[in-house]
């Protein structure tokens, strides 16, 4: 089971992808075009060209999860405006709204009552870069 916790790093691929590509094809796309390691534990979100489906690619340490959400009626109501980068960061609560075909930018959420600390990987990178 994939839990959408606030600490989770979520990246939304702006450009639609061909859903005939399976796990290996999407993982290769992440490495080749986004310079993103699909085994880092982040959730990568893709959409098909028609906007009727979403795919989530996640590596949990033992293997990949490939989750497909196909909307029974209509198309996606929201997708980010063309950003400067090919990946658009999202918060867990925004992805939850998107998975139910809502409008993440218009949804209202309570502000975080405290800032979450850096993950151990981010802290290790910060320490390593400060030693140089």
Residue pairs with C-beta under 8 A, 6 or more apart in sequence:
2 43
2 56
2 58
2 60
2 65
2 67
4 10
4 43
4 92
4 93
4 95
4 96
5 92
6 91
6 92
6 93
6 112
6 116
7 116
7 119
8 42
8 43
8 92
9 40
9 41
9 42
9 43
9 89
9 119
10 42
10 43
10 45
10 89
10 90
10 91
10 92
10 94
10 95
11 34
11 36
11 42
11 43
11 44
11 45
11 87
11 88
11 89
11 90
12 45
12 80
12 87
12 88
12 89
12 90
12 95
13 29
13 34
13 44
13 45
13 46
13 47
13 86
13 87
13 88
14 79
14 80
14 82
14 83
14 85
14 86
14 87
14 88
15 86
16 46
16 47
16 48
16 49
16 51
17 26
17 29
17 46
17 47
17 48
17 55
18 25
18 48
18 49
19 46
19 48
19 53
19 55
19 68
21 29
22 66
23 57
23 64
23 66
26 38
26 44
26 46
26 55
26 57
26 66
27 38
27 39
27 57
27 64
30 36
30 37
30 38
30 44
30 57
31 37
31 38
33 86
34 86
34 87
36 42
36 44
36 87
38 44
38 57
38 59
38 64
39 59
40 59
40 121
41 58
41 59
41 60
41 61
42 58
43 56
43 57
43 58
43 95
44 56
44 57
44 58
45 54
45 55
45 56
45 90
45 95
45 98
46 54
46 55
46 56
46 57
47 53
47 54
47 55
47 76
47 79
48 55
50 75
51 75
51 76
51 79
52 70
52 71
52 74
52 75
52 76
53 68
53 69
53 70
53 71
54 68
54 69
54 76
54 98
54 99
55 66
55 67
55 68
55 69
56 65
56 66
56 67
56 69
57 64
57 65
57 66
58 64
58 65
58 67
59 65
69 99
71 101
74 101
76 98
76 101
77 101
77 102
77 103
78 98
78 102
78 103
78 104
78 105
80 88
90 98
90 104
93 107
93 109
94 104
94 107
95 104
97 103
97 104
97 107
98 104
117 123
118 126
